Amino acid sequence: MTKILIVEDVLDNVELARKILTSRGYEVVHAATAESGYQLAFETRPDLILLDLGLPDHDGLTLAGWLRADLAFKSLPIIAFTAWPQDTAKQMAESYGCNGFIAKPIEKVQDFLSQIDSYLTK
């Protein structure tokens, strides 16, 4: 089963994404901070990480940098999951080694799932 780690501190965002992803058959694990996300990434070895950029302890881009520094995560899809403006999100995601970004809030379920699927098949 494909496993997705969501690193996000706003529970409403987590629950919506979890419901959508589990309905498609994905396994979802969750961390609310960068440090717990880092630990869970090593413990669970997800197939993809959805990463909020504004976390309470460190920003998500710092976590992406920590993960990219480890060979085990060099090719793992890390997707910025953000409400930042599109141009800013794209620039920041690229500069920290993210594979792309998905905008919050999730407005169209099918679009969200298509984006997730596209990152898993690259």
Order of alpha helices (4+ residues) and beta strands (2+ residues): beta-alpha-beta-alpha-beta-alpha-beta-alpha-beta-alpha
